[in-house]
Every structure is written in structure tokens, then in C-alpha cells.
Amino acid sequence: MRIFLGGAGERERCFSRLAQSRGHTIVTEQPFDAAVLALPVSQLPPQASAWPEGARVVCGRMDDESAALARERRFCLLPVLSDAAYTQENALLTAEGALYAAMGAQKRAIAGSNCLVIGYGRIGTALTGMLRALGAHVTVAARRAESRAAAGGETVDMQGLADALPCAEVVFNTAPAQLLNESLLRRARKDALLIELASPPYGMDLDAAKALGLRCLLESGVPGRYCPESAAQALLNYVERRCGHV
């Protein structure tokens, strides 16, 4: 398969090496069998305006300009974040990267720490399991009653965040909607570590957190930075499933 590869991060470098080891060819111009853009937010390159109609484009969330061009050129978009197998694998990598970030940013151990996980989708589920396996005391904040029931242990709905925040030493946000506004952030411990895992517009008011003197790490897109080889493998697996091996 001839693959046009967008982006120049470590994940893309690993993807290039891995793809070539599997017999694929990485190209920088037409023709290609599939274009693979950078993740999690994807942008079409300038030369995309000359790509043929129906070109297969593997992407994350596109900015408005790229999405408009894709519609105009009638590209066949393959949104990787809509694939269940990929998102499950990516969730595990994200959770591991989040733990790595937390461990490196504080002097206390995860074991015995009071952790708050906001959101109980794939990433929240994986992260909660890993934290509990390490001996952390985990509270899960989730909107849906079914999610809270699945999480087990200590759970709160989103209205319960105000009571949960003062107890949390580490707060992981996985929810894509901004829930932690300035009012709620004032409830957080001054020595708490806040880790943002969602993509824009994020789940935390990052400016408010900074103004309040809180430690807040922006860790969206962690697989590509903390485990780029594994992230590249997951992405290539998806490309081969959707576009074929030849």
C-alpha cells in the first residue's frame, strides 16, 4: 500500500518505520492508496486541494477549513476515532500515559492516593481499573447512572463534583465538555494535581486553574508522546483493516 503520511511527530516517525517493515511505501505525493493525517486533531496539507475526488483520508477530528475542503473534494474520510477497536486500544495507551504523567509530576505514590476520574467512557474505564490495580482510592464522576453502576466503588454524579474535589489529590479529566469551571476549581486542594486528557475545548478551565495557582497538566493526545511506537502500531492496524494490505 502507498501511504501519504501527514504530521512530523514521533508517532509518525514510528508509523513510517513500522509501515515500511510491513511492506508498505511511504510517499509525499500522489498517487497513494490512503492518506494518514496527524492525530487527534487533523489538518489537510496544502497539496490536498489537488488530490483526486474519493481519496481515502484517515483522520481524527478535523478543523473547519479541512472539513470544508474534504466535503468540496468529496474525499472518503475514515475517522479513526469512530472505530471501536482502535478507540479501545487507544484508551489503554492513554490511561497508561496518564499514569506515567502523574507519577512523574508528584512526589507521592499512586498507591494510597485519593484520585478522582471524571468521565467513564473507554479512557475513564481503563484509567479507573489501572489506578485501582495500583492501590489508589478512586472516585468516579459520571453523568449516567449506568456508568456509575458499572464503575462500582465510590461514585458521584456531576453535581457531586463540588464535594469530591476537596478530597482528591489527583484529578483526571476524560470528559470532552467543560465541567470544571472556576467556581468548581476553587474547591480543589491547593496541592492537587489536575490532569486534562480530553481534547479542546477540554473539561477544565485551564486559564482559571493557572490563575488559582493549581498544577494542571494538559495531556491530551498522550499516546503519541508517551508510547509513540505502540500508538503507531494501533494506527497502522486500523489503516490495514480499512484500506487493505496491498
C-alpha positions as a LaTeX table, in Angstrom:
\begin{tabular}{lrrr}
\hline
Residue & $x$ (\AA) & $y$ (\AA) & $z$ (\AA) \\
\hline
Met1 & 0.00 & 0.00 & 0.00 \\
Arg2 & 1.21 & 3.52 & $-0.81$ \\
Ile3 & 0.57 & 5.73 & 2.22 \\
Phe4 & 0.76 & 9.51 & 2.29 \\
Leu5 & 1.74 & 10.41 & 5.85 \\
Gly6 & 0.92 & 13.78 & 7.36 \\
Gly7 & 2.50 & 15.11 & 10.55 \\
Ala8 & 6.09 & 15.01 & 11.76 \\
Gly9 & 5.86 & 13.82 & 15.35 \\
Glu10 & 7.40 & 10.76 & 16.95 \\
Arg11 & 4.24 & 8.72 & 16.31 \\
Glu12 & 4.55 & 9.50 & 12.58 \\
Arg13 & 8.24 & 8.55 & 12.55 \\
Cys14 & 7.43 & 5.25 & 14.24 \\
Phe15 & 4.49 & 4.73 & 11.85 \\
Ser16 & 6.77 & 5.23 & 8.86 \\
Arg17 & 9.32 & 2.68 & 10.08 \\
Leu18 & 6.66 & 0.14 & 11.03 \\
Ala19 & 4.69 & 0.54 & 7.80 \\
Gln20 & 7.79 & 0.03 & 5.68 \\
Ser21 & 8.74 & $-3.04$ & 7.72 \\
Arg22 & 5.32 & $-4.48$ & 6.79 \\
Gly23 & 5.89 & $-3.86$ & 3.09 \\
His24 & 4.10 & $-0.54$ & 2.65 \\
Thr25 & 5.55 & 2.50 & 0.91 \\
Ile26 & 5.50 & 5.97 & 2.48 \\
Val27 & 5.04 & 8.72 & $-0.12$ \\
Thr28 & 4.90 & 12.51 & $-0.09$ \\
Glu29 & 2.86 & 12.97 & $-3.27$ \\
Gln30 & 0.25 & 11.31 & $-5.45$ \\
Pro31 & $-0.67$ & 8.63 & $-6.22$ \\
Phe32 & $-1.42$ & 6.99 & $-2.88$ \\
Asp33 & $-3.86$ & 4.40 & $-1.59$ \\
Ala34 & $-4.53$ & 6.23 & 1.67 \\
Ala35 & $-3.55$ & 9.49 & 3.34 \\
Val36 & $-2.94$ & 9.27 & 7.09 \\
Leu37 & $-3.14$ & 12.61 & 8.90 \\
Ala38 & $-1.79$ & 13.59 & 12.31 \\
Leu39 & $-3.96$ & 12.86 & 15.37 \\
Pro40 & $-6.02$ & 13.65 & 17.39 \\
Val41 & $-6.83$ & 16.91 & 15.53 \\
Ser42 & $-6.19$ & 16.55 & 11.81 \\
Gln43 & $-5.45$ & 19.16 & 9.18 \\
Leu44 & $-5.27$ & 18.59 & 5.44 \\
Pro45 & $-1.96$ & 19.61 & 3.86 \\
Pro46 & $-1.85$ & 22.40 & 1.23 \\
Gln47 & $-1.50$ & 19.88 & $-1.64$ \\
Ala48 & $-4.80$ & 18.24 & $-0.68$ \\
Ser49 & $-6.64$ & 20.65 & $-2.98$ \\
Ala50 & $-5.11$ & 18.69 & $-5.87$ \\
Trp51 & $-5.96$ & 15.24 & $-4.53$ \\
Pro52 & $-8.50$ & 13.29 & $-6.60$ \\
Glu53 & $-12.12$ & 13.01 & $-5.58$ \\
Gly54 & $-12.73$ & 9.97 & $-3.43$ \\
Ala55 & $-9.21$ & 9.95 & $-1.96$ \\
Arg56 & $-9.18$ & 7.90 & 1.26 \\
Val57 & $-8.14$ & 10.03 & 4.22 \\
Val58 & $-7.57$ & 8.56 & 7.69 \\
Cys59 & $-8.13$ & 11.35 & 10.19 \\
Gly60 & $-9.05$ & 12.41 & 13.70 \\
Arg61 & $-11.19$ & 15.47 & 14.38 \\
Met62 & $-10.77$ & 17.93 & 11.52 \\
Asp63 & $-10.62$ & 21.68 & 11.81 \\
Asp64 & $-13.36$ & 23.59 & 9.98 \\
Glu65 & $-11.21$ & 24.55 & 6.99 \\
Ser66 & $-10.04$ & 21.00 & 6.39 \\
Ala67 & $-13.55$ & 19.59 & 6.83 \\
Ala68 & $-14.88$ & 22.07 & 4.25 \\
Leu69 & $-12.18$ & 21.12 & 1.74 \\
Ala70 & $-12.85$ & 17.41 & 2.32 \\
Arg71 & $-16.54$ & 17.93 & 1.53 \\
Glu72 & $-15.75$ & 20.01 & $-1.54$ \\
Arg73 & $-13.32$ & 17.40 & $-2.90$ \\
Arg74 & $-15.57$ & 14.52 & $-1.83$ \\
Phe75 & $-12.80$ & 12.72 & $-0.01$ \\
Cys76 & $-13.60$ & 9.37 & 1.60 \\
Leu77 & $-12.96$ & 10.24 & 5.24 \\
Leu78 & $-12.06$ & 7.41 & 7.62 \\
Pro79 & $-12.38$ & 8.88 & 11.14 \\
Val80 & $-10.18$ & 6.64 & 13.23 \\
Leu81 & $-11.75$ & 7.84 & 16.48 \\
Ser82 & $-15.07$ & 6.28 & 15.40 \\
Asp83 & $-13.56$ & 2.79 & 15.18 \\
Ala84 & $-14.35$ & 0.70 & 18.28 \\
Ala85 & $-11.23$ & $-1.49$ & 18.09 \\
Tyr86 & $-8.92$ & 1.50 & 17.67 \\
Thr87 & $-10.53$ & 3.60 & 20.38 \\
Gln88 & $-10.35$ & 0.71 & 22.85 \\
Glu89 & $-6.66$ & 0.20 & 22.18 \\
Asn90 & $-6.06$ & 3.94 & 22.27 \\
Ala91 & $-7.89$ & 4.20 & 25.60 \\
Leu92 & $-5.49$ & 1.72 & 27.19 \\
Leu93 & $-2.50$ & 3.63 & 25.85 \\
Thr94 & $-3.99$ & 6.94 & 27.03 \\
Ala95 & $-4.61$ & 5.58 & 30.53 \\
Glu96 & $-1.05$ & 4.28 & 30.77 \\
Gly97 & 0.30 & 7.62 & 29.54 \\
Ala98 & $-1.83$ & 9.46 & 32.09 \\
Leu99 & $-0.39$ & 7.33 & 34.89 \\
Tyr100 & 3.13 & 7.99 & 33.62 \\
Ala101 & 2.45 & 11.72 & 33.66 \\
Ala102 & 1.01 & 11.58 & 37.18 \\
Met103 & 3.89 & 9.54 & 38.54 \\
Gly104 & 6.45 & 11.91 & 37.09 \\
Ala105 & 4.75 & 15.08 & 38.31 \\
Gln106 & 4.45 & 14.40 & 42.02 \\
Lys107 & 6.43 & 13.06 & 44.94 \\
Arg108 & 3.64 & 10.92 & 46.37 \\
Ala109 & 2.89 & 7.41 & 45.14 \\
Ile110 & $-0.27$ & 6.49 & 43.28 \\
Ala111 & $-0.84$ & 3.68 & 45.79 \\
Gly112 & $-2.89$ & 5.08 & 48.64 \\
Ser113 & $-3.66$ & 8.35 & 46.81 \\
Asn114 & $-7.17$ & 9.74 & 46.57 \\
Cys115 & $-7.90$ & 10.00 & 42.84 \\
Leu116 & $-10.90$ & 11.46 & 41.03 \\
Val117 & $-11.67$ & 10.27 & 37.50 \\
Ile118 & $-14.16$ & 12.46 & 35.64 \\
Gly119 & $-15.97$ & 10.60 & 32.87 \\
Tyr120 & $-16.41$ & 6.86 & 32.48 \\
Gly121 & $-16.07$ & 6.21 & 28.79 \\
Arg122 & $-13.35$ & 3.97 & 27.39 \\
Ile123 & $-10.48$ & 6.07 & 28.77 \\
Gly124 & $-12.12$ & 6.60 & 32.15 \\
Thr125 & $-12.85$ & 2.88 & 32.44 \\
Ala126 & $-9.28$ & 1.87 & 31.59 \\
Leu127 & $-7.80$ & 4.51 & 33.87 \\
Thr128 & $-10.00$ & 3.57 & 36.82 \\
Gly129 & $-9.00$ & $-0.08$ & 36.51 \\
Met130 & $-5.29$ & 0.76 & 36.38 \\
Leu131 & $-5.48$ & 3.15 & 39.33 \\
Arg132 & $-7.31$ & 0.62 & 41.48 \\
Ala133 & $-4.82$ & $-2.09$ & 40.49 \\
Leu134 & $-2.05$ & 0.18 & 41.81 \\
Gly135 & $-3.85$ & 0.61 & 45.12 \\
Ala136 & $-5.32$ & 4.08 & 44.64 \\
His137 & $-8.59$ & 5.13 & 46.24 \\
Val138 & $-10.69$ & 6.10 & 43.20 \\
Thr139 & $-13.88$ & 8.13 & 42.97 \\
Val140 & $-15.56$ & 8.16 & 39.56 \\
Ala141 & $-17.71$ & 11.10 & 38.48 \\
Ala142 & $-20.08$ & 10.16 & 35.66 \\
Arg143 & $-23.23$ & 11.69 & 34.25 \\
Arg144 & $-25.13$ & 8.48 & 33.51 \\
Ala145 & $-26.43$ & 6.23 & 36.29 \\
Glu146 & $-25.48$ & 3.16 & 34.22 \\
Ser147 & $-21.87$ & 4.34 & 34.10 \\
Arg148 & $-21.75$ & 4.90 & 37.84 \\
Ala149 & $-23.15$ & 1.43 & 38.42 \\
Ala150 & $-20.54$ & $-0.09$ & 36.09 \\
Ala151 & $-17.74$ & 1.82 & 37.80 \\
Gly152 & $-18.52$ & 0.36 & 41.21 \\
Gly153 & $-16.82$ & 1.65 & 44.34 \\
Glu154 & $-17.18$ & 5.32 & 45.19 \\
Thr155 & $-19.05$ & 7.29 & 42.52 \\
Val156 & $-20.76$ & 10.67 & 42.20 \\
Asp157 & $-22.83$ & 12.37 & 39.52 \\
Met158 & $-21.60$ & 15.62 & 38.04 \\
Gln159 & $-23.43$ & 17.62 & 40.68 \\
Gly160 & $-21.32$ & 15.79 & 43.25 \\
Leu161 & $-18.04$ & 17.18 & 41.92 \\
Ala162 & $-18.15$ & 20.05 & 44.39 \\
Asp163 & $-17.97$ & 17.57 & 47.27 \\
Ala164 & $-15.49$ & 15.20 & 45.62 \\
Leu165 & $-12.88$ & 17.77 & 44.59 \\
Pro166 & $-11.69$ & 18.81 & 48.08 \\
Cys167 & $-10.72$ & 15.19 & 48.81 \\
Ala168 & $-8.87$ & 14.45 & 45.56 \\
Glu169 & $-5.08$ & 14.51 & 45.43 \\
Val170 & $-5.04$ & 13.70 & 41.71 \\
Val171 & $-7.85$ & 14.63 & 39.31 \\
Phe172 & $-8.02$ & 13.06 & 35.84 \\
Asn173 & $-10.50$ & 14.56 & 33.41 \\
Thr174 & $-11.61$ & 12.48 & 30.43 \\
Ala175 & $-14.91$ & 14.27 & 29.73 \\
Pro176 & $-14.98$ & 16.33 & 26.49 \\
Ala177 & $-17.30$ & 19.03 & 27.87 \\
Gln178 & $-16.01$ & 21.74 & 30.19 \\
Leu179 & $-17.21$ & 20.79 & 33.66 \\
Leu180 & $-14.52$ & 22.19 & 35.95 \\
Asn181 & $-15.19$ & 25.91 & 35.80 \\
Glu182 & $-13.57$ & 28.49 & 38.05 \\
Ser183 & $-16.18$ & 28.02 & 40.77 \\
Leu184 & $-15.55$ & 24.29 & 40.99 \\
Leu185 & $-11.78$ & 24.64 & 40.67 \\
Arg186 & $-11.81$ & 26.79 & 43.80 \\
Arg187 & $-12.96$ & 23.64 & 45.61 \\
Ala188 & $-9.83$ & 21.72 & 44.61 \\
Arg189 & $-6.99$ & 21.13 & 47.06 \\
Lys190 & $-4.15$ & 23.61 & 46.61 \\
Asp191 & $-1.69$ & 20.71 & 46.36 \\
Ala192 & $-3.83$ & 18.70 & 43.95 \\
Leu193 & $-2.51$ & 17.58 & 40.58 \\
Leu194 & $-5.01$ & 18.11 & 37.74 \\
Ile195 & $-4.50$ & 16.14 & 34.52 \\
Glu196 & $-6.51$ & 17.07 & 31.43 \\
Leu197 & $-6.90$ & 14.18 & 28.98 \\
Ala198 & $-9.71$ & 15.50 & 26.78 \\
Ser199 & $-9.28$ & 17.41 & 23.54 \\
Pro200 & $-10.40$ & 21.03 & 23.04 \\
Pro201 & $-12.48$ & 22.62 & 24.42 \\
Tyr202 & $-11.23$ & 20.49 & 27.35 \\
Gly203 & $-13.05$ & 19.63 & 30.54 \\
Met204 & $-11.19$ & 22.09 & 32.74 \\
Asp205 & $-10.95$ & 25.85 & 32.56 \\
Leu206 & $-7.18$ & 25.83 & 32.13 \\
Asp207 & $-6.82$ & 29.61 & 32.44 \\
Ala208 & $-8.78$ & 29.61 & 35.69 \\
Ala209 & $-6.68$ & 26.73 & 37.04 \\
Lys210 & $-3.49$ & 28.65 & 36.28 \\
Ala211 & $-4.87$ & 31.84 & 37.85 \\
Leu212 & $-5.75$ & 29.89 & 41.00 \\
Gly213 & $-2.20$ & 28.54 & 41.24 \\
Leu214 & $-3.26$ & 24.93 & 40.63 \\
Arg215 & $-0.94$ & 22.41 & 38.98 \\
Cys216 & $-2.64$ & 21.40 & 35.75 \\
Leu217 & $-1.07$ & 19.20 & 33.08 \\
Leu218 & $-2.51$ & 19.29 & 29.57 \\
Glu219 & $-2.07$ & 15.70 & 28.43 \\
Ser220 & $-4.49$ & 15.30 & 25.51 \\
Gly221 & $-3.07$ & 13.07 & 22.78 \\
Val222 & $-0.78$ & 11.28 & 25.24 \\
Pro223 & $-0.24$ & 8.02 & 23.26 \\
Gly224 & 1.69 & 9.82 & 20.54 \\
Arg225 & 4.04 & 11.33 & 23.10 \\
Tyr226 & 4.44 & 8.68 & 25.82 \\
Cys227 & 4.27 & 5.48 & 23.79 \\
Pro228 & 4.59 & 6.55 & 20.13 \\
Glu229 & 5.58 & 3.12 & 18.86 \\
Ser230 & 2.50 & 1.48 & 20.35 \\
Ala231 & 0.36 & 4.39 & 19.14 \\
Ala232 & 1.77 & 3.97 & 15.63 \\
Gln233 & 1.06 & 0.25 & 15.67 \\
Ala234 & $-2.57$ & 0.83 & 16.67 \\
Leu235 & $-2.96$ & 3.36 & 13.87 \\
Leu236 & $-1.35$ & 1.13 & 11.24 \\
Asn237 & $-3.55$ & $-1.77$ & 12.31 \\
Tyr238 & $-6.58$ & 0.43 & 11.67 \\
Val239 & $-5.27$ & 1.57 & 8.26 \\
Glu240 & $-4.70$ & $-2.03$ & 7.19 \\
Arg241 & $-8.16$ & $-3.10$ & 8.38 \\
Arg242 & $-9.92$ & $-0.31$ & 6.49 \\
Cys243 & $-7.72$ & 0.09 & 3.42 \\
Gly244 & $-6.22$ & $-3.33$ & 2.87 \\
His245 & $-2.63$ & $-4.55$ & 2.89 \\
Val246 & $-1.72$ & $-4.12$ & $-0.78$ \\
\hline
\end{tabular}
